[in-house]
Amino acid sequence: PILQRRRGMEDGERSGPALFNALRDWVLERGGGVDGGVELIETPCSRTLAASRPYEKGETLIELPFSAALGLRTALQALFAAEKEGEADLVRGSLSEFLSFCETSNRVRHSTISLLVALQICHGALHDESPLRRYTRLLPAPPRSEGSALSGSICGPLLIHPLLFEEELKELQSEDFRASLLRERELLRFIYENAINSEVLGFEDFVWAIAITRSRSLDLSLHLERGSQGQESLTCMLPIIDLCDHSGQASCSLRCHVTGGSVDSIELFAAQEIRAGDALTIDYGHRGLRDFFRVYGFTPAEAECRAEVFEDSTFRPLESVLVSGERGGSFFSLRRVLLLSSLPSVVQPSRGDSVEGILDRALAEKSLLLDAEGCGCLYEVGDESPRSANFRGCPRIMVGGAVTEGLSCDGAGEEEAAVSRVLDYLAGLSRRMPTTLEEDRELLRSKLNPIMGAILRYRVARKALLRDLMDDLQGALQLLRCV
Protein backbone atom coordinates (compact mmCIF):
# COMPACT_ATOMS: atom_id res chain seq x y z
CA PRO A 1 0.00 0.00 0.00
CA ILE A 2 2.84 2.44 0.79
CA LEU A 3 4.43 1.70 -2.60
CA GLN A 4 1.08 2.18 -4.33
CA ARG A 5 0.56 5.55 -2.61
CA ARG A 6 4.09 6.62 -3.57
CA ARG A 7 3.51 5.64 -7.18
CA GLY A 8 0.23 7.54 -7.13
CA MET A 9 1.99 10.66 -5.83
CA GLU A 10 4.68 10.34 -8.51
CA ASP A 11 2.04 9.99 -11.23
CA GLY A 12 0.24 13.04 -9.87
CA GLU A 13 3.46 15.06 -9.81
CA ARG A 14 4.16 14.07 -13.44
CA SER A 15 0.68 14.96 -14.71
CA GLY A 16 0.27 17.95 -16.96
CA PRO A 17 -1.82 20.10 -14.56
CA ALA A 18 0.57 19.48 -11.64
CA LEU A 19 3.60 20.31 -13.77
CA PHE A 20 1.86 23.43 -15.13
CA ASN A 21 1.06 24.66 -11.62
CA ALA A 22 4.68 24.11 -10.60
CA LEU A 23 5.84 26.11 -13.63
CA ARG A 24 3.32 28.86 -12.85
CA ASP A 25 4.82 29.09 -9.34
CA TRP A 26 8.32 29.23 -10.89
CA VAL A 27 7.28 32.26 -12.97
CA LEU A 28 5.72 33.95 -9.94
CA GLU A 29 8.87 33.41 -7.88
CA ARG A 30 10.82 35.30 -10.54
CA GLY A 31 8.55 38.31 -10.43
CA GLY A 32 6.26 37.36 -13.31
CA GLY A 33 2.58 36.62 -13.41
CA VAL A 34 0.13 34.15 -14.97
CA ASP A 35 -3.56 35.02 -14.94
CA GLY A 36 -5.81 32.45 -13.29
CA GLY A 37 -7.83 32.12 -16.50
CA VAL A 38 -4.87 30.56 -18.35
CA GLU A 39 -5.12 26.77 -18.25
CA LEU A 40 -3.25 23.81 -19.71
CA ILE A 41 -5.03 21.59 -22.24
CA GLU A 42 -3.51 18.12 -22.43
CA THR A 43 -3.99 15.48 -25.14
CA PRO A 44 -1.98 12.29 -25.82
CA CYS A 45 0.00 14.20 -28.49
CA SER A 46 0.25 17.77 -27.19
CA ARG A 47 0.09 20.26 -24.37
CA THR A 48 -1.16 23.74 -25.12
CA LEU A 49 -2.88 26.70 -23.46
CA ALA A 50 -6.50 27.80 -23.46
CA ALA A 51 -8.63 30.44 -21.74
CA SER A 52 -10.97 29.33 -18.96
CA ARG A 53 -12.63 32.78 -18.92
CA PRO A 54 -13.25 35.54 -21.47
CA TYR A 55 -10.59 38.20 -22.14
CA GLU A 56 -11.00 41.65 -23.65
CA LYS A 57 -8.69 42.81 -26.42
CA GLY A 58 -5.47 44.18 -24.91
CA GLU A 59 -5.85 42.34 -21.59
CA THR A 60 -2.67 40.78 -20.17
CA LEU A 61 -2.59 37.01 -19.68
CA ILE A 62 1.07 36.30 -18.85
CA GLU A 63 4.00 38.51 -17.92
CA LEU A 64 7.46 36.93 -17.91
CA PRO A 65 10.59 38.73 -16.68
CA PHE A 66 13.36 38.65 -19.27
CA SER A 67 15.62 37.04 -16.65
CA ALA A 68 13.36 33.96 -16.86
CA ALA A 69 13.71 33.68 -20.64
CA LEU A 70 16.25 31.15 -21.91
CA GLY A 71 18.76 32.88 -24.16
CA LEU A 72 22.44 33.65 -24.46
CA ARG A 73 22.69 35.59 -21.20
CA THR A 74 20.82 33.13 -18.97
CA ALA A 75 22.54 30.13 -20.57
CA LEU A 76 26.00 31.51 -19.87
CA GLN A 77 25.04 32.44 -16.31
CA ALA A 78 23.55 29.01 -15.60
CA LEU A 79 26.39 27.03 -17.16
CA PHE A 80 29.18 29.03 -15.52
CA ALA A 81 27.37 28.70 -12.16
CA ALA A 82 27.11 24.94 -12.70
CA GLU A 83 30.82 24.79 -13.50
CA LYS A 84 31.60 26.68 -10.29
CA GLU A 85 29.55 24.11 -8.35
CA GLY A 86 31.39 21.25 -10.04
CA GLU A 87 28.43 20.26 -12.21
CA ALA A 88 29.89 21.16 -15.63
CA ASP A 89 29.73 17.57 -16.83
CA LEU A 90 28.01 18.05 -20.20
CA VAL A 91 31.00 19.30 -22.18
CA ARG A 92 34.53 18.03 -22.58
CA GLY A 93 36.86 20.24 -20.58
CA SER A 94 35.73 23.63 -19.31
CA LEU A 95 32.93 25.85 -20.59
CA SER A 96 35.56 28.34 -21.77
CA GLU A 97 37.14 25.57 -23.86
CA PHE A 98 33.72 24.75 -25.32
CA LEU A 99 33.20 28.41 -26.26
CA SER A 100 36.63 28.47 -27.86
CA PHE A 101 35.72 25.36 -29.87
CA CYS A 102 32.55 27.10 -31.12
CA GLU A 103 34.41 30.29 -32.00
CA THR A 104 37.27 28.63 -33.89
CA SER A 105 35.14 26.21 -35.91
CA ASN A 106 33.59 27.83 -38.97
CA ARG A 107 30.99 25.06 -39.09
CA VAL A 108 29.84 25.71 -35.53
CA ARG A 109 30.24 29.45 -34.88
CA HIS A 110 26.77 30.49 -36.06
CA SER A 111 25.15 27.88 -33.77
CA THR A 112 26.77 28.95 -30.50
CA ILE A 113 23.64 30.48 -28.92
CA SER A 114 21.39 27.50 -29.67
CA LEU A 115 24.11 25.12 -28.43
CA LEU A 116 24.41 26.97 -25.12
CA VAL A 117 20.64 27.09 -24.58
CA ALA A 118 20.41 23.38 -25.46
CA LEU A 119 23.07 22.60 -22.85
CA GLN A 120 21.18 24.73 -20.32
CA ILE A 121 18.04 22.68 -21.06
CA CYS A 122 19.94 19.41 -20.59
CA HIS A 123 21.48 20.58 -17.32
CA GLY A 124 18.07 21.59 -16.00
CA ALA A 125 16.58 18.23 -16.96
CA LEU A 126 19.38 16.13 -15.46
CA HIS A 127 19.78 17.85 -12.08
CA ASP A 128 16.88 17.58 -9.62
CA GLU A 129 17.97 20.67 -7.72
CA SER A 130 18.06 22.87 -10.82
CA PRO A 131 15.47 25.68 -10.70
CA LEU A 132 14.87 25.04 -14.42
CA ARG A 133 13.64 21.51 -13.80
CA ARG A 134 10.06 22.70 -13.31
CA TYR A 135 10.21 23.96 -16.90
CA THR A 136 12.05 21.06 -18.51
CA ARG A 137 9.69 18.42 -17.07
CA LEU A 138 6.82 19.93 -19.05
CA LEU A 139 8.67 19.86 -22.38
CA PRO A 140 7.91 17.38 -25.20
CA ALA A 141 9.91 14.22 -24.59
CA PRO A 142 12.84 12.83 -26.59
CA PRO A 143 12.49 9.52 -28.46
CA ARG A 144 13.25 6.58 -26.21
CA SER A 145 16.67 5.27 -27.09
CA GLU A 146 19.26 3.04 -25.49
CA GLY A 147 21.40 5.00 -23.07
CA SER A 148 19.07 8.01 -22.95
CA ALA A 149 19.63 10.03 -19.77
CA LEU A 150 16.68 12.37 -20.42
CA SER A 151 13.76 10.10 -21.29
CA GLY A 152 12.88 9.47 -17.63
CA SER A 153 13.00 13.13 -16.59
CA ILE A 154 10.98 14.74 -19.43
CA CYS A 155 7.26 14.12 -18.98
CA GLY A 156 5.63 15.60 -22.08
CA PRO A 157 4.31 13.89 -25.23
CA LEU A 158 6.85 12.79 -27.82
CA LEU A 159 8.57 15.67 -29.66
CA ILE A 160 7.91 15.46 -33.40
CA HIS A 161 10.80 17.05 -35.27
CA PRO A 162 12.52 16.02 -38.54
CA LEU A 163 15.99 16.06 -36.93
CA LEU A 164 14.97 13.23 -34.61
CA PHE A 165 13.74 10.60 -37.07
CA GLU A 166 16.48 9.78 -39.56
CA GLU A 167 14.84 6.67 -41.02
CA GLU A 168 11.54 8.38 -41.79
CA LEU A 169 13.15 11.23 -43.76
CA LYS A 170 12.97 9.22 -47.00
CA GLU A 171 9.19 9.60 -46.80
CA LEU A 172 9.47 13.36 -47.33
CA GLN A 173 9.61 12.78 -51.11
CA SER A 174 12.13 15.60 -51.35
CA GLU A 175 15.69 14.37 -51.72
CA ASP A 176 17.17 17.83 -51.40
CA PHE A 177 15.33 18.47 -48.12
CA ARG A 178 16.29 15.03 -46.80
CA ALA A 179 19.94 15.54 -47.76
CA SER A 180 19.95 18.91 -46.02
CA LEU A 181 18.59 17.40 -42.79
CA LEU A 182 21.11 14.57 -42.92
CA ARG A 183 23.94 17.09 -43.37
CA GLU A 184 22.71 18.90 -40.29
CA ARG A 185 22.73 15.67 -38.30
CA GLU A 186 26.30 15.10 -39.50
CA LEU A 187 27.25 18.55 -38.18
CA LEU A 188 25.61 17.76 -34.83
CA ARG A 189 27.53 14.47 -34.76
CA PHE A 190 30.76 16.42 -35.35
CA ILE A 191 29.96 18.76 -32.43
CA TYR A 192 28.94 15.87 -30.21
CA GLU A 193 32.07 13.81 -30.85
CA ASN A 194 34.42 16.77 -30.39
CA ALA A 195 32.86 18.76 -27.57
CA ILE A 196 30.12 16.87 -25.66
CA ASN A 197 30.70 14.44 -22.79
CA SER A 198 29.24 11.20 -24.16
CA GLU A 199 29.33 9.55 -20.74
CA VAL A 200 26.63 11.93 -19.51
CA LEU A 201 24.60 12.77 -22.63
CA GLY A 202 23.72 10.44 -25.50
CA PHE A 203 23.76 11.67 -29.09
CA GLU A 204 19.97 11.44 -29.56
CA ASP A 205 19.46 13.36 -26.31
CA PHE A 206 21.78 16.06 -27.67
CA VAL A 207 19.86 16.23 -30.97
CA TRP A 208 16.59 16.44 -28.99
CA ALA A 209 17.94 19.42 -27.04
CA ILE A 210 18.85 21.19 -30.29
CA ALA A 211 15.41 20.41 -31.77
CA ILE A 212 13.55 21.60 -28.67
CA THR A 213 15.58 24.82 -28.59
CA ARG A 214 14.91 25.52 -32.26
CA SER A 215 11.21 24.69 -32.17
CA ARG A 216 10.43 26.79 -29.09
CA SER A 217 12.60 29.88 -29.63
CA LEU A 218 11.19 33.25 -30.64
CA ASP A 219 12.92 36.41 -31.85
CA LEU A 220 11.81 39.20 -29.52
CA SER A 221 13.36 41.86 -31.75
CA LEU A 222 10.27 41.44 -33.97
CA HIS A 223 8.16 42.78 -31.10
CA LEU A 224 10.26 45.87 -30.38
CA GLU A 225 9.90 49.35 -31.75
CA ARG A 226 12.50 50.18 -34.38
CA GLY A 227 15.73 51.39 -32.81
CA SER A 228 14.96 50.12 -29.29
CA GLN A 229 17.02 46.90 -29.57
CA GLY A 230 20.47 46.92 -27.98
CA GLN A 231 23.40 44.66 -28.82
CA GLU A 232 22.09 41.62 -26.97
CA SER A 233 20.64 38.68 -28.88
CA LEU A 234 16.88 38.51 -28.29
CA THR A 235 16.28 35.02 -29.66
CA CYS A 236 15.14 33.01 -26.66
CA MET A 237 12.70 30.50 -25.20
CA LEU A 238 9.79 31.84 -23.12
CA PRO A 239 8.60 29.38 -20.46
CA ILE A 240 4.78 29.01 -20.31
CA ILE A 241 4.33 31.41 -23.25
CA ASP A 242 5.96 28.81 -25.52
CA LEU A 243 3.04 26.46 -24.80
CA CYS A 244 0.90 28.61 -27.12
CA ASP A 245 0.21 26.96 -30.47
CA HIS A 246 0.77 28.77 -33.77
CA SER A 247 -1.94 30.49 -35.79
CA GLY A 248 -1.84 32.98 -38.64
CA GLN A 249 -4.90 34.62 -37.01
CA ALA A 250 -3.48 34.42 -33.50
CA SER A 251 -5.63 35.22 -30.48
CA CYS A 252 -2.62 36.61 -28.59
CA SER A 253 0.47 38.66 -29.27
CA LEU A 254 3.70 39.63 -27.49
CA ARG A 255 4.74 42.99 -26.13
CA CYS A 256 8.22 43.77 -24.81
CA HIS A 257 8.78 46.28 -22.00
CA VAL A 258 12.10 48.09 -22.43
CA THR A 259 14.05 50.19 -19.93
CA GLY A 260 17.32 51.87 -20.80
CA GLY A 261 17.60 49.98 -24.08
CA SER A 262 17.20 46.55 -22.44
CA VAL A 263 14.15 44.28 -22.34
CA ASP A 264 12.74 44.00 -18.80
CA SER A 265 9.80 41.72 -19.40
CA ILE A 266 7.68 40.06 -22.07
CA GLU A 267 3.90 40.24 -21.97
CA LEU A 268 1.40 37.92 -23.61
CA PHE A 269 -1.80 39.88 -24.24
CA ALA A 270 -5.09 39.31 -26.02
CA ALA A 271 -4.81 40.49 -29.64
CA GLN A 272 -8.59 40.13 -29.99
CA GLU A 273 -11.54 39.21 -27.83
CA ILE A 274 -11.06 35.71 -26.45
CA ARG A 275 -13.95 33.51 -25.34
CA ALA A 276 -13.81 30.95 -22.56
CA GLY A 277 -12.50 27.69 -24.04
CA ASP A 278 -10.61 29.36 -26.91
CA ALA A 279 -7.06 28.24 -27.58
CA LEU A 280 -4.33 30.78 -26.78
CA THR A 281 -2.27 31.10 -29.95
CA ILE A 282 0.56 33.30 -31.22
CA ASP A 283 1.96 33.84 -34.71
CA TYR A 284 5.34 32.11 -35.10
CA GLY A 285 6.01 34.21 -38.19
CA HIS A 286 5.68 33.84 -41.95
CA ARG A 287 7.85 31.03 -43.32
CA GLY A 288 7.80 28.65 -46.23
CA LEU A 289 6.40 25.14 -45.79
CA ARG A 290 9.84 23.55 -45.69
CA ASP A 291 11.18 26.11 -43.24
CA PHE A 292 8.18 25.70 -40.95
CA PHE A 293 8.54 21.93 -40.88
CA ARG A 294 12.30 22.12 -40.41
CA VAL A 295 12.11 24.58 -37.52
CA TYR A 296 8.90 23.63 -35.72
CA GLY A 297 8.19 20.05 -36.82
CA PHE A 298 4.71 20.76 -38.19
CA THR A 299 3.07 22.20 -41.30
CA PRO A 300 0.64 25.14 -40.99
CA ALA A 301 -2.79 25.17 -42.60
CA GLU A 302 -2.74 25.08 -46.42
CA ALA A 303 -4.53 28.42 -46.78
CA GLU A 304 -2.04 30.15 -44.48
CA CYS A 305 1.35 29.32 -45.97
CA ARG A 306 1.94 29.40 -49.72
CA ALA A 307 5.73 29.47 -49.94
CA GLU A 308 7.91 26.51 -50.85
CA VAL A 309 10.99 25.50 -52.79
CA PHE A 310 10.43 22.92 -55.53
CA GLU A 311 13.42 21.21 -57.03
CA ASP A 312 14.37 17.95 -58.67
CA SER A 313 18.07 17.26 -59.00
CA THR A 314 17.38 14.32 -61.31
CA PHE A 315 15.59 16.52 -63.85
CA ARG A 316 18.21 19.07 -64.92
CA PRO A 317 21.32 20.34 -63.18
CA LEU A 318 20.69 23.45 -61.07
CA GLU A 319 17.03 23.60 -62.07
CA SER A 320 14.79 24.83 -59.28
CA VAL A 321 11.56 26.68 -58.72
CA LEU A 322 11.05 28.95 -55.72
CA VAL A 323 7.52 30.06 -54.88
CA SER A 324 7.28 32.83 -52.29
CA GLY A 325 4.75 35.31 -51.07
CA GLU A 326 3.08 37.24 -48.27
CA ARG A 327 0.13 36.40 -46.07
CA GLY A 328 -2.79 38.80 -46.41
CA GLY A 329 -6.48 38.57 -45.53
CA SER A 330 -8.31 35.35 -46.22
CA PHE A 331 -6.45 34.57 -49.43
CA PHE A 332 -2.88 34.39 -50.49
CA SER A 333 -1.30 36.20 -53.42
CA LEU A 334 1.40 34.43 -55.36
CA ARG A 335 4.28 36.87 -55.62
CA ARG A 336 7.20 35.17 -57.29
CA VAL A 337 8.10 32.14 -59.37
CA LEU A 338 11.80 31.69 -59.92
CA LEU A 339 12.94 29.17 -62.53
CA LEU A 340 16.65 28.62 -62.88
CA SER A 341 17.84 26.00 -65.34
CA SER A 342 20.93 24.97 -67.29
CA LEU A 343 23.23 27.80 -66.27
CA PRO A 344 26.47 27.98 -68.28
CA SER A 345 29.29 25.83 -66.95
CA VAL A 346 31.39 28.92 -66.23
CA VAL A 347 29.06 29.70 -63.31
CA GLN A 348 30.14 27.02 -60.88
CA PRO A 349 28.03 26.81 -57.72
CA SER A 350 29.79 26.22 -54.43
CA ARG A 351 28.32 23.94 -51.81
CA GLY A 352 25.58 25.68 -49.88
CA ASP A 353 24.87 28.27 -52.57
CA SER A 354 21.28 29.44 -52.68
CA VAL A 355 19.40 29.51 -55.96
CA GLU A 356 19.19 33.30 -55.66
CA GLY A 357 22.94 33.50 -55.07
CA ILE A 358 23.73 31.50 -58.19
CA LEU A 359 21.33 33.60 -60.23
CA ASP A 360 22.73 36.88 -58.93
CA ARG A 361 26.29 35.82 -59.73
CA ALA A 362 25.31 34.64 -63.18
CA LEU A 363 23.69 37.96 -63.96
CA ALA A 364 26.62 39.92 -62.59
CA GLU A 365 29.20 37.95 -64.53
CA LYS A 366 27.46 37.40 -67.83
CA SER A 367 24.51 39.81 -67.98
CA LEU A 368 22.51 36.82 -69.14
CA LEU A 369 19.25 37.25 -71.01
CA LEU A 370 16.56 35.52 -68.99
CA ASP A 371 13.54 34.71 -71.11
CA ALA A 372 11.78 31.75 -72.69
CA GLU A 373 14.83 30.80 -74.76
CA GLY A 374 17.53 31.83 -72.26
CA CYS A 375 18.76 30.04 -69.16
CA GLY A 376 15.73 30.81 -67.00
CA CYS A 377 13.13 33.41 -66.13
CA LEU A 378 12.29 35.51 -63.10
CA TYR A 379 8.59 36.21 -62.89
CA GLU A 380 6.35 38.24 -60.57
CA VAL A 381 2.77 37.00 -60.78
CA GLY A 382 -0.19 38.70 -59.13
CA ASP A 383 -0.12 41.50 -56.57
CA GLU A 384 -3.83 41.13 -55.82
CA SER A 385 -4.94 37.61 -56.56
CA PRO A 386 -3.25 34.76 -58.39
CA ARG A 387 -6.27 34.57 -60.71
CA SER A 388 -6.40 38.30 -61.31
CA ALA A 389 -7.33 39.56 -64.77
CA ASN A 390 -4.51 42.09 -64.31
CA PHE A 391 -1.91 39.44 -65.02
CA ARG A 392 -0.48 41.29 -68.03
CA GLY A 393 0.16 44.33 -65.87
CA CYS A 394 2.03 42.33 -63.21
CA PRO A 395 4.84 40.39 -64.91
CA ARG A 396 8.43 41.52 -64.42
CA ILE A 397 11.11 39.79 -66.45
CA MET A 398 14.86 40.14 -66.12
CA VAL A 399 16.24 41.31 -69.46
CA GLY A 400 19.99 41.69 -69.78
CA GLY A 401 20.35 42.19 -66.02
CA ALA A 402 17.83 45.07 -65.87
CA VAL A 403 14.36 44.82 -64.38
CA THR A 404 11.59 46.46 -66.35
CA GLU A 405 7.93 46.78 -65.44
CA GLY A 406 4.93 45.48 -67.34
CA LEU A 407 5.23 43.81 -70.72
CA SER A 408 8.99 43.53 -70.95
CA CYS A 409 9.19 40.59 -73.36
CA ASP A 410 10.15 41.43 -76.92
CA GLY A 411 8.56 39.52 -79.77
CA ALA A 412 5.13 37.98 -80.17
CA GLY A 413 4.46 34.99 -77.96
CA GLU A 414 7.57 35.35 -75.77
CA GLU A 415 5.60 36.05 -72.62
CA GLU A 416 3.33 33.08 -73.32
CA ALA A 417 6.36 30.87 -73.96
CA ALA A 418 7.96 31.93 -70.66
CA VAL A 419 4.85 30.94 -68.66
CA SER A 420 4.58 27.68 -70.62
CA ARG A 421 8.19 26.89 -69.76
CA VAL A 422 7.45 27.20 -66.04
CA LEU A 423 4.28 25.13 -66.40
CA ASP A 424 6.08 22.35 -68.28
CA TYR A 425 8.73 22.18 -65.60
CA LEU A 426 6.18 22.01 -62.77
CA ALA A 427 4.13 19.38 -64.60
CA GLY A 428 7.22 17.20 -65.04
CA LEU A 429 8.08 17.64 -61.38
CA SER A 430 4.55 16.64 -60.35
CA ARG A 431 4.58 13.52 -62.58
CA ARG A 432 7.79 12.24 -61.02
CA MET A 433 6.53 12.41 -57.43
CA PRO A 434 6.07 8.86 -56.05
CA THR A 435 2.49 9.53 -54.89
CA THR A 436 -0.26 11.93 -55.93
CA LEU A 437 -1.98 14.54 -53.81
CA GLU A 438 -5.14 12.40 -53.69
CA GLU A 439 -3.18 9.32 -52.56
CA ASP A 440 -1.47 11.30 -49.80
CA ARG A 441 -4.78 12.73 -48.60
CA GLU A 442 -6.20 9.20 -48.46
CA LEU A 443 -3.17 8.00 -46.47
CA LEU A 444 -3.64 10.91 -44.08
CA ARG A 445 -7.13 9.64 -43.26
CA SER A 446 -5.75 6.30 -42.11
CA LYS A 447 -4.37 5.55 -38.66
CA LEU A 448 -0.78 6.79 -38.60
CA ASN A 449 1.90 7.21 -35.99
CA PRO A 450 2.56 10.90 -35.16
CA ILE A 451 5.82 10.96 -37.12
CA MET A 452 4.31 9.76 -40.40
CA GLY A 453 1.31 12.00 -39.82
CA ALA A 454 3.56 15.05 -39.64
CA ILE A 455 5.46 14.02 -42.77
CA LEU A 456 2.25 13.37 -44.71
CA ARG A 457 0.79 16.75 -43.76
CA TYR A 458 3.92 18.38 -45.17
CA ARG A 459 3.62 16.35 -48.39
CA VAL A 460 -0.07 17.19 -48.78
CA ALA A 461 0.47 20.93 -48.24
CA ARG A 462 3.41 20.92 -50.67
CA LYS A 463 1.53 19.12 -53.43
CA ALA A 464 -1.59 21.23 -52.91
CA LEU A 465 0.52 24.34 -53.35
CA LEU A 466 2.09 22.91 -56.50
CA ARG A 467 -1.33 22.10 -57.96
CA ASP A 468 -2.71 25.56 -57.11
CA LEU A 469 0.35 27.18 -58.63
CA MET A 470 -0.10 25.21 -61.86
CA ASP A 471 -3.81 26.14 -61.95
CA ASP A 472 -2.91 29.81 -61.46
CA LEU A 473 -0.31 29.78 -64.22
CA GLN A 474 -2.65 27.84 -66.54
CA GLY A 475 -5.28 30.54 -66.02
CA ALA A 476 -2.68 33.21 -66.73
CA LEU A 477 -1.66 31.37 -69.91
CA GLN A 478 -5.27 31.35 -71.14
CA LEU A 479 -5.51 35.09 -70.51
CA LEU A 480 -2.34 35.67 -72.53
CA ARG A 481 -3.68 33.60 -75.42
CA CYS A 482 -6.89 35.66 -75.46
CA VAL A 483 -5.06 38.95 -75.89
Residue pairs with C-beta under 8 A, 6 or more apart in sequence:
12 18
13 19
14 137
14 155
16 40
16 42
16 47
16 138
17 40
17 42
19 134
19 137
19 138
19 155
20 39
20 40
20 47
20 138
22 134
22 137
23 134
23 135
23 138
23 239
23 240
24 34
24 240
25 134
26 68
26 131
26 134
26 135
26 239
27 33
27 34
27 62
27 64
27 68
27 239
27 240
28 34
30 65
30 67
30 68
31 65
31 67
32 62
32 63
32 64
32 65
32 68
32 265
33 60
33 62
33 63
34 61
34 62
34 240
35 60
35 61
35 62
36 52
36 53
37 51
37 52
37 53
37 55
37 61
37 276
38 49
38 51
38 52
38 61
38 62
38 240
38 280
39 49
39 50
39 51
39 52
40 47
40 48
40 49
40 50
40 243
41 47
41 48
41 49
41 50
41 279
43 157
44 157
45 157
45 158
45 450
46 157
46 245
47 138
47 140
47 156
47 157
47 243
48 243
48 244
48 245
48 279
48 280
49 240
49 243
49 244
49 245
49 279
49 280
50 277
50 278
50 279
50 280
51 61
51 274
51 275
51 276
51 277
51 278
51 280
52 276
52 277
53 276
54 273
54 274
54 275
54 276
55 61
55 270
55 273
55 274
56 270
56 273
57 270
57 271
57 272
57 273
58 269
58 270
59 269
59 270
60 267
60 268
60 269
61 252
61 268
61 269
61 270
61 280
62 240
62 241
62 267
62 268
63 265
63 266
63 267
63 268
64 238
64 239
64 240
64 241
64 265
64 266
64 267
64 268
65 264
65 265
66 262
66 263
66 264
66 265
66 266
67 74
68 74
68 239
69 220
69 236
69 237
69 238
69 239
69 266
70 117
70 120
70 121
70 132
70 236
70 237
70 238
70 239
71 113
71 117
71 233
71 234
71 235
71 236
71 237
72 113
72 116
72 117
72 232
72 233
72 236
73 232
74 120
74 236
75 113
75 116
75 117
75 119
75 120
76 116
78 120
78 123
78 124
78 132
79 88
79 95
79 116
79 119
79 120
79 123
80 95
82 88
82 123
82 127
83 94
83 95
87 123
87 127
88 94
88 95
89 197
89 200
90 119
90 122
90 123
90 196
90 197
90 200
90 201
91 97
91 98
91 119
91 195
91 196
91 197
92 98
92 194
92 195
92 196
92 197
98 195
99 112
101 108
101 194
101 195
102 108
102 109
102 111
102 112
102 115
102 195
103 109
103 112
107 187
107 190
108 115
108 187
108 190
108 191
111 191
113 233
113 235
114 210
114 213
114 214
114 217
115 191
115 210
117 213
117 217
117 236
117 237
118 206
118 209
118 210
118 212
118 213
119 209
120 132
121 132
121 136
121 139
121 209
121 212
121 213
122 150
122 201
122 205
122 206
122 209
123 130
123 132
124 130
124 131
124 132
124 133
124 135
124 136
125 132
125 133
125 136
125 137
125 139
125 150
125 153
125 154
126 149
126 150
126 153
126 200
127 133
130 136
133 153
135 239
136 153
136 154
137 153
137 154
137 155
137 156
138 155
138 156
138 243
139 154
139 156
139 159
139 212
139 216
140 154
140 156
140 157
140 158
140 159
140 160
140 212
141 150
141 151
141 154
141 155
141 156
141 157
141 158
141 159
142 148
142 150
142 151
142 154
142 159
142 164
142 204
142 205
142 208
143 151
143 158
143 159
143 164
143 165
143 204
143 208
144 151
145 151
145 202
145 204
145 205
147 202
148 202
148 204
148 205
149 200
149 201
149 202
149 205
150 201
150 205
150 208
150 209
158 450
159 208
159 211
159 212
159 215
159 297
160 297
160 298
160 450
160 451
160 454
161 211
161 212
161 214
161 215
161 296
161 297
162 169
162 172
162 181
162 293
162 294
162 297
163 181
163 184
163 185
163 188
163 207
163 210
163 211
164 204
164 207
164 208
164 211
165 451
166 182
166 185
168 451
168 452
168 455
169 178
169 181
169 182
170 178
171 452
171 455
171 456
171 459
172 178
172 455
172 458
172 459
173 433
173 434
173 435
173 459
174 290
174 311
174 462
175 313
176 309
176 311
176 313
177 290
177 294
181 294
185 207
188 203
188 206
188 207
188 210
189 203
191 206
192 198
192 203
192 206
196 206
211 297
213 237
214 295
215 295
215 296
215 297
216 237
216 242
217 235
217 236
217 237
218 235
218 236
218 237
218 238
218 242
218 254
218 284
219 234
219 235
219 285
220 234
220 235
220 236
220 254
220 256
220 263
220 266
221 229
221 234
221 235
222 285
223 253
223 254
223 255
223 256
223 266
224 234
224 256
224 258
224 263
225 258
228 258
228 261
230 261
230 262
232 262
234 263
238 266
241 254
241 266
241 268
241 282
244 252
244 268
244 280
244 281
244 282
245 279
245 280
245 281
246 281
246 282
246 283
246 284
246 296
246 298
246 300
247 279
247 281
247 282
247 283
248 283
248 300
248 301
248 304
248 305
248 327
250 271
250 281
250 282
250 283
251 270
251 271
251 272
251 274
251 278
251 279
251 280
251 281
252 268
252 269
252 270
252 271
252 274
252 280
252 281
252 282
253 268
253 269
253 271
253 282
253 283
254 266
254 267
254 268
254 269
254 282
255 266
255 267
255 269
256 263
256 265
256 266
256 267
257 263
257 264
257 265
257 266
257 267
258 264
268 280
268 282
274 280
284 292
284 296
286 305
286 307
286 326
286 327
287 295
287 305
287 307
288 305
288 307
288 308
288 309
288 324
289 299
289 300
289 305
289 307
289 308
289 458
289 461
289 462
289 465
290 308
290 309
290 458
290 462
292 298
292 299
292 300
292 305
293 299
293 454
293 458
297 454
298 454
298 457
299 305
299 454
299 457
299 458
299 460
299 461
300 461
302 460
302 461
302 464
302 465
303 330
303 331
303 332
304 327
304 332
305 327
305 461
306 323
306 325
306 332
306 334
306 465
306 468
307 323
307 324
307 325
308 323
308 462
308 465
308 466
309 320
309 321
309 322
309 323
309 355
310 320
310 321
310 322
310 323
310 426
310 429
310 462
310 466
311 319
311 320
311 321
312 319
312 428
312 429
312 432
314 432
315 425
315 428
315 429
315 432
316 341
316 342
317 342
318 340
318 341
318 342
318 343
318 349
318 358
319 339
319 340
319 341
319 342
319 425
320 338
320 339
320 340
320 355
321 337
321 338
321 339
321 422
321 425
321 426
321 429
322 336
322 337
322 338
322 355
322 356
323 334
323 336
323 337
323 465
323 469
324 335
324 336
325 332
325 333
325 334
325 335
325 336
326 332
326 333
326 335
331 385
332 386
333 382
333 383
333 384
333 385
333 386
334 381
334 382
334 386
334 469
334 472
335 380
335 381
335 382
335 383
336 378
336 379
336 380
336 381
337 379
337 381
337 422
337 469
337 473
338 355
338 356
338 359
338 376
338 378
338 379
339 376
339 377
339 378
339 379
339 421
339 422
339 425
340 355
340 358
340 359
340 375
340 376
341 375
341 376
341 425
342 375
342 376
343 358
343 362
343 375
343 376
344 362
344 366
344 368
344 375
346 365
346 366
347 358
347 361
347 362
347 365
347 366
349 358
359 376
359 378
362 368
362 375
363 370
363 398
363 401
364 401
367 400
367 401
368 374
368 375
368 400
368 401
369 399
369 400
370 376
370 377
370 378
370 397
370 398
370 399
371 377
371 397
371 399
371 409
371 414
371 418
372 409
372 414
372 417
372 418
372 420
372 421
373 417
377 397
377 398
377 418
377 421
377 422
378 396
378 397
378 398
379 395
379 396
379 397
379 418
379 419
379 422
380 394
380 395
380 396
381 391
381 394
381 395
381 472
381 473
381 476
382 388
382 390
382 391
382 394
382 472
383 390
383 394
384 390
386 468
386 469
386 472
386 475
387 472
387 475
388 394
389 479
391 476
391 479
391 480
392 406
392 407
392 415
392 479
392 480
392 483
393 406
395 406
395 407
395 408
395 409
395 415
396 403
396 404
396 405
396 408
397 404
397 408
397 409
397 415
397 418
399 408
399 410
407 415
409 415
409 418
415 480
416 477
416 480
416 481
419 473
419 476
419 477
419 480
420 477
422 473
423 470
423 473
423 474
423 477
426 466
426 469
426 470
426 473
427 470
429 466
430 463
430 466
430 467
430 470
433 463
435 443
435 459
436 463
437 460
437 463
437 464
437 467
440 456
440 459
440 460
440 463
441 460
443 456
444 453
444 456
444 457
444 460
448 456
